[in-house]
């Protein structure tokens, strides 16, 4: 991007928007494309679920998972082997909260 006086970065323009008057008119479309692309990326990031750290996950018991799924604990026990968010620990069935949330997010809407 060439300016009337010296090269301005996007950071310069964000810090001092009045300096946009120093940008050559021919360079404004390219600047607008860069800013629009950045705006879209920021908006998409804001709408995506937070990226949890592995230690943010917790294991749910059958009653908690059943409540989240709207199913009975009995149903969960019967289907535990086929559910990608189920875990066996010391002979007990537990359910990954993050895995369950991802599973629910990908279910087709009725």
Buried (B, 14 or more C-beta within 10 A) or exposed (E): BEBEEEEBEEEBBEEEEEBEEBBEEEBEEEBEEEEEEEEEEEEEEEEEEEEEEEEEBEBBEBEBBBEBBEBEBEEBEEEBEEBEBBBEEEEEBBBBBBBBBBBEEEEEEE
